[in-house]
Amino acid sequence: MLAAGPSPLAELDDPRLARAGVRVILKRDDLIHPLLPGNKWRKLKYNLALAAESGHETLLTFGGAYSNHVRAVAAAGARFGFRTVGVIRGEEHLPLNDVLAFAAGCGMRLVYMNRTTYRVKDTAPVVEALREEFGRFYLLPEGGSNEPAVRGCAELPGEIDVPFDVVCCPVGTGGTLAGIAAGLGPGRRALGFSVLRGGRFLAGDVARLQTAAYGEVSANWTIDDGFHAGGYARRSPELDAFIDDFAARHGMLLDWVYVAKMMWGIFTLAGRGTFPPGTTVIAVITGPMADAPR
């Protein structure tokens, strides 16, 4: 397996946080590995072990054209000797964007699924048709969130060696939040920030994932759906202004699809007094510090 130690911690020095009496410490999961950064390795770690133990030679997964999960599965396949198939939502567009070009360069076979079928991609008829076309494969869900992924993410709190009160993360499919909350000790809580518009359904997904992994749902987590900036892979002038200001202050360009929405939420809530003075927040950087075209 990948030789990846605990990701480092880095405290933010920001007068806005000081005024609120809140400490924010970044958990730099983006530095775990250059090709498998952030929650991608945590989600894949036990899935890859299970795939190997069960004799699978092919990994198949789903994603959009800019899916970092698809990119990570392609990289993992190349690194650990699996064939990979990426089922991409929508039509093929040439030339390939950077994400899909990277995946293809890793040897991933890219196939495209119309959006109507993609909506029911997890149903038995669609999966069976894929098995008829590609043979035996280990199925990784869109976003990588399943029971083994939750167990991988549950290891994160144990790496934090400073006192803290709250762990925050962005939420797209619920696996990272489900695992982090399950791995927390008494008196601590997890706060997720939905990157999806209308993301209230995510609470059900987190509960389902925790039940599958541990047989119960913990009561130590919540999801805030007020900072999605219009929805998945969408942005707003307010979010852009926060990203630009954060980069000027801290020299870090936040990923606008996931991490920036979480950080925007943390700073806004701190300014409102939502976090009591004296609170220490761990903010998990779940993906690479990189921008995308505006």
N, C-alpha and C positions, 0 to 999 in steps of 0.2 A: 504493500500500500504506500501511499504518498507519505514522504517524510515531512510532515507539517506539524510544527509545535503550536502552542497557544498563540493566538494573535495578540499583538501588543495593545496597551492602553495608552491614551494620550489625552490629558485634560485640556479643555478649551479655556483660554484666558480671554474673557469678553466682559466689558463693563455692564452690558445689559443683564448678564447672568449674575454678576456681582451685586447689582442693585436689587435683584430679586432674591438674593441669598441662596441661589441654586448652583450647585456644581454639576457640570456636564463633562463626562469622561467618554471619549470615543473608544469603542472596541473595534480595532482596525482589522476586521475580518477580510477587508479588501487586500490585505498583505499576506494572506495565507499561502497563496501560490499564484504566479502570474497568469496561468491558464485556467485555474480552477479557484477563482477568488470568492470570498464572501461565503454566503450560505450554500453556494453550489457544491463545494466539497463536503460540507457537513451533510447535505441531503444525499449526495451520491455515495458516500463512504460505505455504509452498510448495504445499500442496494448493490453496489459492485461486488461486495463479498458474497451476497446471496446469489447473484447471477453466476459467479464463478463456482460456488459450491454446488449449485444445481446443474452445472454442466452447460450453461448457455454460452453460445459463442456470439450472439447478436443482441444488441440493445436497440429497442425501437421506442421513440418518444414523439411527442407532439409539440408544436409551438408556432408562434407567428413569425413573420419574416425577420423580426429584430429580436428574437428570443435569445436572451443570454443563457437560458437553460439548454436550448438546442446546441448552442456554441460549446457549453461545458460538457455535454454528453459526447459531442464529437471529439473534444480534446481528451476526455477520459478514455474513450474507446481507443484512440491512437496510443495513449500512454500505457494502457493495461491490456491491449491485445484483443479488443472486441471489435467485431464489425458493427457498424451503426447505421440506423435508418432514421431520418428525420421527416416526419409527416408535417408539412407546412400548410398553414391555413391560407386559402386563396389561390390565386393564379401565379404561375412563374413569371418573374420579371427579370429580363436580362439587360445589362450585365447584373450579376448578383451583387447585393449589397455586401458590406464588409463582414457582417455576421455570417451570412450564408456562404460567402466565398471562403471564409476561414473554415467553416464546418466542412465544406466540400474538399478543401485542401487537406483536412485531417482524414479524409477517406469516407466521410459520411455520404450515404446515398440519399439524396433529397427527392422527395415525391410530394406532390401537391394535391390537396383535397379541397373540393368546393366547400363554400361556407355553410351550405345547408347540411351536408353530410358531417362536416366538422362539428356542428353543434351536438351531434349524437355520436361522436367518435368513441365514447366509452361504452357504448352498447354492444351486446354480444354479436349481432350481425356484422357490425363494422369491424370489430376486432377479429372475428373469424375470417372475414374477407382479406384482412391484412395478413393473417397467418397463411392463408392459401397462396397469397402472392409472394411472401417473404420467408415462409417456413417458420421454424421454431424461433421464438425470440423472447427476451425478458422485457416486459412492458414497463416503461417508466411514464407516469402520468404527466400531463402538461404542468410545467412548473416544478416537477419533481417531488411534490408533497404526497407522501404516503407514510405508512407505519415505520419503515426503516429510516426514512428521512427525519421523522419526528425524534426518533431515538438519537440520531446524530446531532440534531440541534439542541437536544436536552443536555448535551455535554458542555455547552457554552458557559452557563453560569458558574460551573466548577472551575473555570479558568480565571475568574475574576478574583484577584487577590487584594482588593481594597474594599472597605466598607461601602455599601450602597443601599439604596432604597427601591429604585425602580429601574427596570431594563426596558428600553424602547426599541422597536424595530418597525420597518415598513411591512405592510401586509398585502400580498397579492393573491396567494392561494391558501394561506393559513398555516402551513407546515412549520415555518420558523417560529412563529408566535406560540403554536401548540407545544413545540419542544422546549423553548426557553421557559415558558411558564411551568411546565412539568419538572424542569430541572432546578427550580428556585427553592431556596430554603424558607423556613417559616419567617413571616414578617416582611417579606419582600413581594413585589408585584411586577407584572409585565403589562406594558401599554403598547398596543399596536396602532399604527396609523395606516388606514386603508388608502391604497393608491387607486382604488376603483370608485367611480361614481355609483351611488346606490349600493355600497358595499356592506350594508347591514347583514346580508346573508352570510358574510364571512364568519360571523360568530358561530353559526351552525356548522360550518366547515371545520373550524378549530375544535369545537366540541366533538365532532365525529372523529377527527384525527386523534385526539387524546384518548377517546374511548377505544379506538382500534389498537392504539399502542399500549395503553395502560389499564384499560377496563373501567376508567372513570374520568370525569371532567373536573379539573381543578377550578377553584373559585378565586384565583389570584390574578386574573387577567381581564382586560377590557380592550375594546377597539374604538378609536376615535375616527369618525368618517367625515370630519370637517376640513380636511386639508388635501383633497384629491386633485384640486386645481382643474376640475372639469372632467376628470376620468382617466382611465389608463392611457399612458403615453400621450397625455394632454398636458398643457401648461397654461399658466395665466400670467398676466403682467405682474401680479403680486409675487408669484413664485419666482419669476425671472429676476425681479428686483432683489429678492432674498438671496438667490444664488449669486448674483453679481456682488452684493454687499458682503456675503460670507467669503467669497473668493478674495475680495480686497482686504478683508480683515485677517483672514487665516491662511491665505495662500493655497486653498484647496478648492477645486472645482467639483461640486457635488453632482452626482448622477441625478438628472432631473426626473427620471421615470419613477424611482423608488426613494433613494436616500434623501434627496432634497426635500421631499414632501414630509418625511419624518422630522428632519431638522427644523423646517419651517414651523411644524406643529409644536415641537419642543420649545422653541424660542417664544412662540406666541403664547403658549400656556404659561410659561415662566413669567412673561410680562403681565399676564392677567392675574397672577397670584394663585394659579391652580395648584402648583407645587408649593407646599409650605416651606418657609425659609428653613434652611438647613438640610434640604433634600439633596441627595446625590443621585444623579441620573446617569445610567450607562446607555449610550446611544450606539447601537450596533450598525456598523457600516457594512451592509450586506452585499455590496457589489463594488465594482471598480470605480475609482474616482475618474470619471470620464464624461465628456459632454457628447451630445448628439446634435445634428443640425437643427436649427430653429426654423 
